């Protein structure tokens, strides 16, 4: 296999150079103006995807990749990678009554992103400011125990326009309890501009509490709900927003043996044996 690196050299590229391993840089294969200065992870991922398609096409004549194929490929986006959705919130029943693809004056903007470490969160908040400049942010966040919780919380609290923080815990054995995360927040001497912090417990409770608070601030507030952190919170968060999430069969859930809401998550990051 040949490594393919983004234009901003990561540590593995330096290692490849030290050991004399051949590698490619995405900009060797794709012209991309300003690639060396890009800080948008989505642009960088698209650049790498295009470069990979061209590399495969060049080394294997059985695979013909046209520019049309490239355009189709980079238009596809996985869920929870800066996934922006508009929802309609019913405050009386405290439920998401419907999703509104086109938005509208009553729609609430929600962004879901699996940024769960310091570099990913830094890029997330930079893109939020570029995409929604000046808009206040209400954060719903949950993390795994093995992450730098203190560092992540400091970054969130210091991020521009963050108004409130709702802490949640995924239904997964690696999840950090919401109260434990809250304790770290309360230990900080400088909470930044965050006006309210709450440990909500379940992901659904946290998402609905954020929607309720944001709905009360509309339409003048223009507040955006941002759901971020561990991949383990995302399936329940999407359910809470009205998405029809896939479920494992009872057989798989029994084999997984962890009594998770979505047991495929137990296979996602389990160490290989």
Secondary structure by P-SEA (a helix, b strand, c coil): cbbbbcccccaaaaaaaaacccccccccccccccccccccaaaaaaaaaaaaaaaaaaacccccccaaaaaaaaacccccccbbbbbbbbccccccccccccccccbbbbbbbccccaaaaaaaaaaaaaacccbbbbbbbccccccaaaaaaaaaaacccccbbbbbcccccccccaaaaaaaaaacccccccccccccccaaaaaaaaaaaaaaaccccbbbbbbbccccccaaaaaaaccbbbbbcaaaaaaaccccccccccccccccc
